[in-house]
Amino acid sequence: MIDQLKQYALDNYEAGGHWAYETFDDSRYIAIINRTKTLDEAKAALKDWCDLVSERESDCAWDGPDNEVTPKAWT
């Protein structure tokens, strides 16, 4: 299941999956798997974490008032 979550993060790299793909080691994926019951729940938890980090990061970034970033949808 770890490989499937890694692939899910990679498949959604541009939509925020890069946060997990670039920073998680296997233990982080295992922690998500242990808290969930199915692959779909694990994917949802991974997406939620990446969305939260992306949101926090965008709160801290200042690119100017005319530079709005539209989040990409996860597949």
N, C-alpha and C positions, 0 to 999 in steps of 0.2 A: 504494500500500500504506500510505502514511502516513495518509491519510484513514481507511482501514479500522482502523488501530490506534488512532487518535484516537477513532473511534466506539466501538470495543471498550472503551476506557478510560471513555468517557462512559456506555456501557451498564452498566458495572460500577462506577459512581461510588460508590455507597453501600457496596460490598463492598471498597473499597480503590483502585479505579481513579482516584479523585480525586487521588491522589498524582501520577500521570502526567498526567492531564488538566489539572491546575492548574499543574504545574511544568515540563513538557517543552516544548521548542521542537522544530522539525522536525529539528534535528541529533541530538537524543536518539533520536527515532524512527528516523532513518536509521542510527544506530549499532546499534540492535537489528536492523534489517533486514539490515545488513551481516554480522552474526554468525549469522544464521539462513538457512535455505534456503527455507522455505515460510511462508505466512501463519500457518498453525497453530503453527509453531515460534516465530514472532515473537510471537504472542499468548501462548503459554506463557511466553516469556521476559519479556514485559511483566507478566504476572500474577505471576511469581516475584519480580520486582523490587518490585512493589507490595506483595506479601505480606511481603517482608522489611522494607520500610519500615514497614508497619503493625505488624509484630511488634516492631520496635525502638521504635516510638513507644509502643506499649502497655507495653513494659518500663519506659519513663520516666514514664508517667502514674501518678498516684496519685489515685484517686477514692474510696478507702476500701475496706475489706475486703468490704463487702456490695454493691459495685457492679461485678459482673463483666460484661464485654462479650462477647457471642457474635458471632464473625465471620460475615458473610454470605457465602453461596456465590456464586461467579462463574458467569455464564451462558455 
